[in-house]
Amino acid sequence: MATKKINPGTPAPNSGQYRPVGGGSEVTAVQGKPLPPTPKSGQGWKLVDKTKHKPKGK
């Protein structure tokens, strides 16, 4: 899983649960969709629980 900070507005590298670096509520993000703004200025996102299912047909 990613341990580096991912900036808001950046497309999510993986689907799953993301938490703001420094704490806060988790959000669900879909791979390729932009991550939402963080609660506080200067924060970034960190993937904490990657989605485990595989799309149908793969």
CHARMM-style PDB file with segment names, atoms N, HN, CA, C and O in Angstrom:
ATOM      1  N   MET     1       0.835  -1.182   0.000  1.00  0.00      PROA
ATOM      2  CA  MET     1       0.000   0.000   0.000  1.00  0.00      PROA
ATOM      3  C   MET     1       0.877   1.242   0.000  1.00  0.00      PROA
ATOM      4  O   MET     1       2.024   1.237   0.447  1.00  0.00      PROA
ATOM      5  N   ALA     2       0.296   2.275  -0.508  1.00  0.00      PROA
ATOM      6  HN  ALA     2      -0.636   2.280  -0.871  1.00  0.00      PROA
ATOM      7  CA  ALA     2       1.030   3.536  -0.595  1.00  0.00      PROA
ATOM      8  C   ALA     2       1.279   4.100   0.798  1.00  0.00      PROA
ATOM      9  O   ALA     2       0.395   4.076   1.654  1.00  0.00      PROA
ATOM     10  N   THR     3       2.484   4.606   1.018  1.00  0.00      PROA
ATOM     11  HN  THR     3       3.202   4.626   0.322  1.00  0.00      PROA
ATOM     12  CA  THR     3       2.799   5.234   2.289  1.00  0.00      PROA
ATOM     13  C   THR     3       3.102   6.708   2.099  1.00  0.00      PROA
ATOM     14  O   THR     3       3.214   7.455   3.071  1.00  0.00      PROA
ATOM     15  N   LYS     4       3.235   7.131   0.844  1.00  0.00      PROA
ATOM     16  HN  LYS     4       3.143   6.524   0.054  1.00  0.00      PROA
ATOM     17  CA  LYS     4       3.520   8.540   0.593  1.00  0.00      PROA
ATOM     18  C   LYS     4       2.235   9.352   0.533  1.00  0.00      PROA
ATOM     19  O   LYS     4       1.158   8.810   0.285  1.00  0.00      PROA
ATOM     20  N   LYS     5       2.354  10.645   0.760  1.00  0.00      PROA
ATOM     21  HN  LYS     5       3.229  11.086   0.962  1.00  0.00      PROA
ATOM     22  CA  LYS     5       1.218  11.562   0.721  1.00  0.00      PROA
ATOM     23  C   LYS     5       0.777  11.774  -0.723  1.00  0.00      PROA
ATOM     24  O   LYS     5       1.601  12.011  -1.606  1.00  0.00      PROA
ATOM     25  N   ILE     6      -0.535  11.686  -0.951  1.00  0.00      PROA
ATOM     26  HN  ILE     6      -1.204  11.494  -0.233  1.00  0.00      PROA
ATOM     27  CA  ILE     6      -1.112  11.923  -2.269  1.00  0.00      PROA
ATOM     28  C   ILE     6      -1.946  13.191  -2.160  1.00  0.00      PROA
ATOM     29  O   ILE     6      -2.823  13.287  -1.301  1.00  0.00      PROA
ATOM     30  N   ASN     7      -1.682  14.150  -3.015  1.00  0.00      PROA
ATOM     31  HN  ASN     7      -0.971  14.072  -3.713  1.00  0.00      PROA
ATOM     32  CA  ASN     7      -2.351  15.443  -2.942  1.00  0.00      PROA
ATOM     33  C   ASN     7      -3.807  15.374  -3.369  1.00  0.00      PROA
ATOM     34  O   ASN     7      -4.163  14.587  -4.246  1.00  0.00      PROA
ATOM     35  N   PRO     8      -4.661  16.204  -2.745  1.00  0.00      PROA
ATOM     36  CA  PRO     8      -6.057  16.285  -3.168  1.00  0.00      PROA
ATOM     37  C   PRO     8      -6.143  16.655  -4.653  1.00  0.00      PROA
ATOM     38  O   PRO     8      -5.321  17.420  -5.159  1.00  0.00      PROA
ATOM     39  N   GLY     9      -7.136  16.109  -5.336  1.00  0.00      PROA
ATOM     40  HN  GLY     9      -7.804  15.488  -4.925  1.00  0.00      PROA
ATOM     41  CA  GLY     9      -7.304  16.385  -6.759  1.00  0.00      PROA
ATOM     42  C   GLY     9      -6.528  15.440  -7.652  1.00  0.00      PROA
ATOM     43  O   GLY     9      -6.781  15.380  -8.855  1.00  0.00      PROA
ATOM     44  N   THR    10      -5.582  14.697  -7.081  1.00  0.00      PROA
ATOM     45  HN  THR    10      -5.377  14.746  -6.104  1.00  0.00      PROA
ATOM     46  CA  THR    10      -4.810  13.711  -7.832  1.00  0.00      PROA
ATOM     47  C   THR    10      -5.681  12.479  -8.058  1.00  0.00      PROA
ATOM     48  O   THR    10      -6.385  12.067  -7.136  1.00  0.00      PROA
ATOM     49  N   PRO    11      -5.664  11.879  -9.241  1.00  0.00      PROA
ATOM     50  CA  PRO    11      -6.422  10.640  -9.435  1.00  0.00      PROA
ATOM     51  C   PRO    11      -5.937   9.556  -8.466  1.00  0.00      PROA
ATOM     52  O   PRO    11      -4.735   9.356  -8.290  1.00  0.00      PROA
ATOM     53  N   ALA    12      -6.884   8.868  -7.848  1.00  0.00      PROA
ATOM     54  HN  ALA    12      -7.861   9.030  -7.991  1.00  0.00      PROA
ATOM     55  CA  ALA    12      -6.546   7.803  -6.898  1.00  0.00      PROA
ATOM     56  C   ALA    12      -5.796   6.686  -7.624  1.00  0.00      PROA
ATOM     57  O   ALA    12      -6.281   6.181  -8.636  1.00  0.00      PROA
ATOM     58  N   PRO    13      -4.617   6.290  -7.124  1.00  0.00      PROA
ATOM     59  CA  PRO    13      -3.858   5.224  -7.781  1.00  0.00      PROA
ATOM     60  C   PRO    13      -4.516   3.847  -7.628  1.00  0.00      PROA
ATOM     61  O   PRO    13      -4.298   2.961  -8.454  1.00  0.00      PROA
ATOM     62  N   ASN    14      -5.317   3.669  -6.575  1.00  0.00      PROA
ATOM     63  HN  ASN    14      -5.494   4.389  -5.905  1.00  0.00      PROA
ATOM     64  CA  ASN    14      -6.032   2.418  -6.324  1.00  0.00      PROA
ATOM     65  C   ASN    14      -7.382   2.738  -5.699  1.00  0.00      PROA
ATOM     66  O   ASN    14      -7.541   3.771  -5.049  1.00  0.00      PROA
ATOM     67  N   SER    15      -8.354   1.855  -5.896  1.00  0.00      PROA
ATOM     68  HN  SER    15      -8.226   1.016  -6.424  1.00  0.00      PROA
ATOM     69  CA  SER    15      -9.625   1.994  -5.196  1.00  0.00      PROA
ATOM     70  C   SER    15      -9.435   1.552  -3.756  1.00  0.00      PROA
ATOM     71  O   SER    15      -8.691   0.610  -3.480  1.00  0.00      PROA
ATOM     72  N   GLY    16     -10.110   2.234  -2.836  1.00  0.00      PROA
ATOM     73  HN  GLY    16     -10.714   2.999  -3.060  1.00  0.00      PROA
ATOM     74  CA  GLY    16     -10.032   1.845  -1.439  1.00  0.00      PROA
ATOM     75  C   GLY    16     -10.323   2.995  -0.500  1.00  0.00      PROA
ATOM     76  O   GLY    16     -10.850   4.034  -0.899  1.00  0.00      PROA
ATOM     77  N   GLN    17      -9.966   2.786   0.768  1.00  0.00      PROA
ATOM     78  HN  GLN    17      -9.538   1.943   1.093  1.00  0.00      PROA
ATOM     79  CA  GLN    17     -10.177   3.776   1.817  1.00  0.00      PROA
ATOM     80  C   GLN    17      -8.917   4.622   1.971  1.00  0.00      PROA
ATOM     81  O   GLN    17      -7.810   4.096   2.089  1.00  0.00      PROA
ATOM     82  N   TYR    18      -9.104   5.933   1.968  1.00  0.00      PROA
ATOM     83  HN  TYR    18     -10.003   6.360   1.873  1.00  0.00      PROA
ATOM     84  CA  TYR    18      -8.001   6.881   2.136  1.00  0.00      PROA
ATOM     85  C   TYR    18      -8.258   7.710   3.390  1.00  0.00      PROA
ATOM     86  O   TYR    18      -9.393   8.098   3.667  1.00  0.00      PROA
ATOM     87  N   ARG    19      -7.184   7.979   4.151  1.00  0.00      PROA
ATOM     88  HN  ARG    19      -6.263   7.664   3.927  1.00  0.00      PROA
ATOM     89  CA  ARG    19      -7.262   8.796   5.361  1.00  0.00      PROA
ATOM     90  C   ARG    19      -6.325   9.988   5.188  1.00  0.00      PROA
ATOM     91  O   ARG    19      -5.241   9.850   4.621  1.00  0.00      PROA
ATOM     92  N   PRO    20      -6.741  11.162   5.679  1.00  0.00      PROA
ATOM     93  CA  PRO    20      -5.843  12.316   5.604  1.00  0.00      PROA
ATOM     94  C   PRO    20      -4.576  12.063   6.432  1.00  0.00      PROA
ATOM     95  O   PRO    20      -4.653  11.521   7.535  1.00  0.00      PROA
ATOM     96  N   VAL    21      -3.420  12.453   5.904  1.00  0.00      PROA
ATOM     97  HN  VAL    21      -3.357  12.893   5.008  1.00  0.00      PROA
ATOM     98  CA  VAL    21      -2.162  12.350   6.652  1.00  0.00      PROA
ATOM     99  C   VAL    21      -2.302  13.274   7.859  1.00  0.00      PROA
ATOM    100  O   VAL    21      -2.645  14.446   7.704  1.00  0.00      PROA
ATOM    101  N   GLY    22      -2.044  12.764   9.042  1.00  0.00      PROA
ATOM    102  HN  GLY    22      -1.765  11.812   9.168  1.00  0.00      PROA
ATOM    103  CA  GLY    22      -2.202  13.545  10.261  1.00  0.00      PROA
ATOM    104  C   GLY    22      -3.518  13.260  10.955  1.00  0.00      PROA
ATOM    105  O   GLY    22      -3.778  13.811  12.025  1.00  0.00      PROA
ATOM    106  N   GLY    23      -4.356  12.413  10.373  1.00  0.00      PROA
ATOM    107  HN  GLY    23      -4.145  11.965   9.504  1.00  0.00      PROA
ATOM    108  CA  GLY    23      -5.598  12.003  11.006  1.00  0.00      PROA
ATOM    109  C   GLY    23      -6.823  12.658  10.424  1.00  0.00      PROA
ATOM    110  O   GLY    23      -6.753  13.708   9.785  1.00  0.00      PROA
ATOM    111  N   GLY    24      -7.937  12.019  10.657  1.00  0.00      PROA
ATOM    112  HN  GLY    24      -7.994  11.166  11.176  1.00  0.00      PROA
ATOM    113  CA  GLY    24      -9.213  12.505  10.155  1.00  0.00      PROA
ATOM    114  C   GLY    24     -10.056  11.354   9.663  1.00  0.00      PROA
ATOM    115  O   GLY    24      -9.651  10.196   9.761  1.00  0.00      PROA
ATOM    116  N   SER    25     -11.220  11.660   9.139  1.00  0.00      PROA
ATOM    117  HN  SER    25     -11.549  12.601   9.059  1.00  0.00      PROA
ATOM    118  CA  SER    25     -12.151  10.641   8.662  1.00  0.00      PROA
ATOM    119  C   SER    25     -11.709  10.068   7.319  1.00  0.00      PROA
ATOM    120  O   SER    25     -11.190  10.782   6.460  1.00  0.00      PROA
ATOM    121  N   GLU    26     -11.924   8.778   7.158  1.00  0.00      PROA
ATOM    122  HN  GLU    26     -12.345   8.197   7.856  1.00  0.00      PROA
ATOM    123  CA  GLU    26     -11.601   8.103   5.908  1.00  0.00      PROA
ATOM    124  C   GLU    26     -12.649   8.409   4.843  1.00  0.00      PROA
ATOM    125  O   GLU    26     -13.806   8.699   5.148  1.00  0.00      PROA
ATOM    126  N   VAL    27     -12.214   8.336   3.590  1.00  0.00      PROA
ATOM    127  HN  VAL    27     -11.274   8.101   3.343  1.00  0.00      PROA
ATOM    128  CA  VAL    27     -13.115   8.458   2.449  1.00  0.00      PROA
ATOM    129  C   VAL    27     -12.874   7.263   1.537  1.00  0.00      PROA
ATOM    130  O   VAL    27     -11.790   6.680   1.533  1.00  0.00      PROA
ATOM    131  N   THR    28     -13.890   6.909   0.769  1.00  0.00      PROA
ATOM    132  HN  THR    28     -14.771   7.383   0.772  1.00  0.00      PROA
ATOM    133  CA  THR    28     -13.756   5.857  -0.228  1.00  0.00      PROA
ATOM    134  C   THR    28     -13.454   6.516  -1.558  1.00  0.00      PROA
ATOM    135  O   THR    28     -14.154   7.441  -1.970  1.00  0.00      PROA
ATOM    136  N   ALA    29     -12.416   6.045  -2.229  1.00  0.00      PROA
ATOM    137  HN  ALA    29     -11.847   5.294  -1.893  1.00  0.00      PROA
ATOM    138  CA  ALA    29     -12.034   6.598  -3.525  1.00  0.00      PROA
ATOM    139  C   ALA    29     -12.005   5.489  -4.572  1.00  0.00      PROA
ATOM    140  O   ALA    29     -11.680   4.339  -4.275  1.00  0.00      PROA
ATOM    141  N   VAL    30     -12.352   5.858  -5.799  1.00  0.00      PROA
ATOM    142  HN  VAL    30     -12.617   6.792  -6.041  1.00  0.00      PROA
ATOM    143  CA  VAL    30     -12.350   4.931  -6.923  1.00  0.00      PROA
ATOM    144  C   VAL    30     -11.104   5.203  -7.764  1.00  0.00      PROA
ATOM    145  O   VAL    30     -10.776   6.356  -8.046  1.00  0.00      PROA
ATOM    146  N   GLN    31     -10.420   4.140  -8.159  1.00  0.00      PROA
ATOM    147  HN  GLN    31     -10.686   3.204  -7.929  1.00  0.00      PROA
ATOM    148  CA  GLN    31      -9.201   4.280  -8.960  1.00  0.00      PROA
ATOM    149  C   GLN    31      -9.455   5.158 -10.173  1.00  0.00      PROA
ATOM    150  O   GLN    31     -10.416   4.958 -10.916  1.00  0.00      PROA
ATOM    151  N   GLY    32      -8.565   6.146 -10.361  1.00  0.00      PROA
ATOM    152  HN  GLY    32      -7.785   6.309  -9.757  1.00  0.00      PROA
ATOM    153  CA  GLY    32      -8.643   7.037 -11.510  1.00  0.00      PROA
ATOM    154  C   GLY    32      -9.488   8.280 -11.296  1.00  0.00      PROA
ATOM    155  O   GLY    32      -9.414   9.217 -12.092  1.00  0.00      PROA
ATOM    156  N   LYS    33     -10.291   8.310 -10.239  1.00  0.00      PROA
ATOM    157  HN  LYS    33     -10.351   7.550  -9.593  1.00  0.00      PROA
ATOM    158  CA  LYS    33     -11.122   9.482  -9.927  1.00  0.00      PROA
ATOM    159  C   LYS    33     -10.340  10.393  -8.976  1.00  0.00      PROA
ATOM    160  O   LYS    33      -9.597   9.900  -8.128  1.00  0.00      PROA
ATOM    161  N   PRO    34     -10.497  11.714  -9.104  1.00  0.00      PROA
ATOM    162  CA  PRO    34      -9.746  12.646  -8.242  1.00  0.00      PROA
ATOM    163  C   PRO    34     -10.092  12.486  -6.761  1.00  0.00      PROA
ATOM    164  O   PRO    34     -11.253  12.300  -6.397  1.00  0.00      PROA
ATOM    165  N   LEU    35      -9.068  12.560  -5.920  1.00  0.00      PROA
ATOM    166  HN  LEU    35      -8.125  12.711  -6.215  1.00  0.00      PROA
ATOM    167  CA  LEU    35      -9.280  12.534  -4.475  1.00  0.00      PROA
ATOM    168  C   LEU    35      -9.892  13.862  -4.037  1.00  0.00      PROA
ATOM    169  O   LEU    35      -9.568  14.906  -4.604  1.00  0.00      PROA
ATOM    170  N   PRO    36     -10.770  13.838  -3.037  1.00  0.00      PROA
ATOM    171  CA  PRO    36     -11.441  15.066  -2.602  1.00  0.00      PROA
ATOM    172  C   PRO    36     -10.507  15.993  -1.824  1.00  0.00      PROA
ATOM    173  O   PRO    36      -9.394  15.604  -1.471  1.00  0.00      PROA
ATOM    174  N   PRO    37     -10.960  17.212  -1.561  1.00  0.00      PROA
ATOM    175  CA  PRO    37     -10.184  18.112  -0.704  1.00  0.00      PROA
ATOM    176  C   PRO    37     -10.030  17.499   0.689  1.00  0.00      PROA
ATOM    177  O   PRO    37     -10.885  16.734   1.134  1.00  0.00      PROA
ATOM    178  N   THR    38      -8.956  17.834   1.362  1.00  0.00      PROA
ATOM    179  HN  THR    38      -8.261  18.456   1.001  1.00  0.00      PROA
ATOM    180  CA  THR    38      -8.723  17.357   2.725  1.00  0.00      PROA
ATOM    181  C   THR    38      -9.363  18.323   3.724  1.00  0.00      PROA
ATOM    182  O   THR    38      -9.640  19.473   3.383  1.00  0.00      PROA
ATOM    183  N   PRO    39      -9.598  17.858   4.959  1.00  0.00      PROA
ATOM    184  CA  PRO    39     -10.214  18.723   5.963  1.00  0.00      PROA
ATOM    185  C   PRO    39      -9.390  19.968   6.305  1.00  0.00      PROA
ATOM    186  O   PRO    39      -9.947  21.023   6.609  1.00  0.00      PROA
ATOM    187  N   LYS    40      -8.063  19.838   6.252  1.00  0.00      PROA
ATOM    188  HN  LYS    40      -7.610  18.981   6.004  1.00  0.00      PROA
ATOM    189  CA  LYS    40      -7.180  20.954   6.601  1.00  0.00      PROA
ATOM    190  C   LYS    40      -6.232  21.252   5.445  1.00  0.00      PROA
ATOM    191  O   LYS    40      -5.820  20.354   4.711  1.00  0.00      PROA
ATOM    192  N   SER    41      -5.902  22.515   5.302  1.00  0.00      PROA
ATOM    193  HN  SER    41      -6.237  23.244   5.898  1.00  0.00      PROA
ATOM    194  CA  SER    41      -4.964  22.935   4.268  1.00  0.00      PROA
ATOM    195  C   SER    41      -3.604  22.278   4.473  1.00  0.00      PROA
ATOM    196  O   SER    41      -3.137  22.167   5.606  1.00  0.00      PROA
ATOM    197  N   GLY    42      -2.972  21.846   3.402  1.00  0.00      PROA
ATOM    198  HN  GLY    42      -3.351  21.937   2.481  1.00  0.00      PROA
ATOM    199  CA  GLY    42      -1.632  21.263   3.469  1.00  0.00      PROA
ATOM    200  C   GLY    42      -1.615  19.766   3.725  1.00  0.00      PROA
ATOM    201  O   GLY    42      -0.554  19.146   3.660  1.00  0.00      PROA
ATOM    202  N   GLN    43      -2.773  19.168   4.016  1.00  0.00      PROA
ATOM    203  HN  GLN    43      -3.635  19.671   4.069  1.00  0.00      PROA
ATOM    204  CA  GLN    43      -2.820  17.724   4.222  1.00  0.00      PROA
ATOM    205  C   GLN    43      -2.838  17.012   2.874  1.00  0.00      PROA
ATOM    206  O   GLN    43      -3.126  17.612   1.839  1.00  0.00      PROA
ATOM    207  N   GLY    44      -2.530  15.739   2.911  1.00  0.00      PROA
ATOM    208  HN  GLY    44      -2.296  15.252   3.752  1.00  0.00      PROA
ATOM    209  CA  GLY    44      -2.646  14.883   1.746  1.00  0.00      PROA
ATOM    210  C   GLY    44      -3.361  13.610   2.166  1.00  0.00      PROA
ATOM    211  O   GLY    44      -3.740  13.464   3.328  1.00  0.00      PROA
ATOM    212  N   TRP    45      -3.545  12.701   1.241  1.00  0.00      PROA
ATOM    213  HN  TRP    45      -3.237  12.820   0.297  1.00  0.00      PROA
ATOM    214  CA  TRP    45      -4.224  11.434   1.502  1.00  0.00      PROA
ATOM    215  C   TRP    45      -3.241  10.283   1.551  1.00  0.00      PROA
ATOM    216  O   TRP    45      -2.186  10.334   0.919  1.00  0.00      PROA
ATOM    217  N   LYS    46      -3.584   9.240   2.303  1.00  0.00      PROA
ATOM    218  HN  LYS    46      -4.441   9.198   2.817  1.00  0.00      PROA
ATOM    219  CA  LYS    46      -2.787   8.021   2.397  1.00  0.00      PROA
ATOM    220  C   LYS    46      -3.739   6.831   2.279  1.00  0.00      PROA
ATOM    221  O   LYS    46      -4.750   6.772   2.978  1.00  0.00      PROA
ATOM    222  N   LEU    47      -3.418   5.886   1.400  1.00  0.00      PROA
ATOM    223  HN  LEU    47      -2.596   5.933   0.832  1.00  0.00      PROA
ATOM    224  CA  LEU    47      -4.229   4.681   1.243  1.00  0.00      PROA
ATOM    225  C   LEU    47      -4.066   3.812   2.482  1.00  0.00      PROA
ATOM    226  O   LEU    47      -2.947   3.447   2.842  1.00  0.00      PROA
ATOM    227  N   VAL    48      -5.189   3.474   3.142  1.00  0.00      PROA
ATOM    228  HN  VAL    48      -6.098   3.770   2.849  1.00  0.00      PROA
ATOM    229  CA  VAL    48      -5.117   2.661   4.359  1.00  0.00      PROA
ATOM    230  C   VAL    48      -5.762   1.290   4.194  1.00  0.00      PROA
ATOM    231  O   VAL    48      -5.466   0.382   4.971  1.00  0.00      PROA
ATOM    232  N   ASP    49      -6.642   1.115   3.196  1.00  0.00      PROA
ATOM    233  HN  ASP    49      -6.883   1.853   2.565  1.00  0.00      PROA
ATOM    234  CA  ASP    49      -7.291  -0.177   2.982  1.00  0.00      PROA
ATOM    235  C   ASP    49      -7.675  -0.305   1.506  1.00  0.00      PROA
ATOM    236  O   ASP    49      -8.702   0.214   1.069  1.00  0.00      PROA
ATOM    237  N   LYS    50      -6.838  -0.998   0.757  1.00  0.00      PROA
ATOM    238  HN  LYS    50      -6.003  -1.420   1.112  1.00  0.00      PROA
ATOM    239  CA  LYS    50      -7.072  -1.183  -0.677  1.00  0.00      PROA
ATOM    240  C   LYS    50      -8.259  -2.110  -0.907  1.00  0.00      PROA
ATOM    241  O   LYS    50      -8.420  -3.097  -0.189  1.00  0.00      PROA
ATOM    242  N   THR    51      -9.088  -1.807  -1.896  1.00  0.00      PROA
ATOM    243  HN  THR    51      -8.957  -1.006  -2.480  1.00  0.00      PROA
ATOM    244  CA  THR    51     -10.217  -2.661  -2.264  1.00  0.00      PROA
ATOM    245  C   THR    51      -9.682  -4.026  -2.688  1.00  0.00      PROA
ATOM    246  O   THR    51      -8.687  -4.118  -3.407  1.00  0.00      PROA
ATOM    247  N   LYS    52     -10.352  -5.081  -2.236  1.00  0.00      PROA
ATOM    248  HN  LYS    52     -11.161  -5.006  -1.652  1.00  0.00      PROA
ATOM    249  CA  LYS    52      -9.844  -6.438  -2.452  1.00  0.00      PROA
ATOM    250  C   LYS    52     -10.543  -7.209  -3.562  1.00  0.00      PROA
ATOM    251  O   LYS    52     -10.061  -8.268  -3.962  1.00  0.00      PROA
ATOM    252  N   HSD    53     -11.678  -6.703  -4.078  1.00  0.00      PROA
ATOM    253  HN  HSD    53     -12.069  -5.842  -3.753  1.00  0.00      PROA
ATOM    254  CA  HSD    53     -12.391  -7.445  -5.116  1.00  0.00      PROA
ATOM    255  C   HSD    53     -11.758  -7.207  -6.485  1.00  0.00      PROA
ATOM    256  O   HSD    53     -11.020  -6.244  -6.694  1.00  0.00      PROA
ATOM    257  N   LYS    54     -12.068  -8.110  -7.401  1.00  0.00      PROA
ATOM    258  HN  LYS    54     -12.667  -8.892  -7.231  1.00  0.00      PROA
ATOM    259  CA  LYS    54     -11.597  -7.961  -8.778  1.00  0.00      PROA
ATOM    260  C   LYS    54     -12.807  -7.715  -9.657  1.00  0.00      PROA
ATOM    261  O   LYS    54     -13.856  -8.326  -9.448  1.00  0.00      PROA
ATOM    262  N   PRO    55     -12.680  -6.823 -10.647  1.00  0.00      PROA
ATOM    263  CA  PRO    55     -13.804  -6.565 -11.563  1.00  0.00      PROA
ATOM    264  C   PRO    55     -14.212  -7.838 -12.302  1.00  0.00      PROA
ATOM    265  O   PRO    55     -13.378  -8.712 -12.539  1.00  0.00      PROA
ATOM    266  N   LYS    56     -15.483  -7.945 -12.666  1.00  0.00      PROA
ATOM    267  HN  LYS    56     -16.161  -7.235 -12.474  1.00  0.00      PROA
ATOM    268  CA  LYS    56     -15.967  -9.111 -13.411  1.00  0.00      PROA
ATOM    269  C   LYS    56     -15.244  -9.209 -14.754  1.00  0.00      PROA
ATOM    270  O   LYS    56     -14.943  -8.202 -15.394  1.00  0.00      PROA
ATOM    271  N   GLY    57     -14.976 -10.445 -15.159  1.00  0.00      PROA
ATOM    272  HN  GLY    57     -15.221 -11.264 -14.639  1.00  0.00      PROA
ATOM    273  CA  GLY    57     -14.345 -10.676 -16.450  1.00  0.00      PROA
ATOM    274  C   GLY    57     -12.828 -10.558 -16.426  1.00  0.00      PROA
ATOM    275  O   GLY    57     -12.199 -10.594 -17.483  1.00  0.00      PROA
ATOM    276  N   LYS    58     -12.228 -10.418 -15.256  1.00  0.00      PROA
ATOM    277  HN  LYS    58     -12.739 -10.388 -14.397  1.00  0.00      PROA
ATOM    278  CA  LYS    58     -10.766 -10.293 -15.192  1.00  0.00      PROA
ATOM    279  C   LYS    58     -10.161 -11.393 -14.391  1.00  0.00      PROA
ATOM    280  OT1 LYS    58      -8.941 -11.443 -14.235  1.00  0.00      PROA
TER     281      LYS     58
END
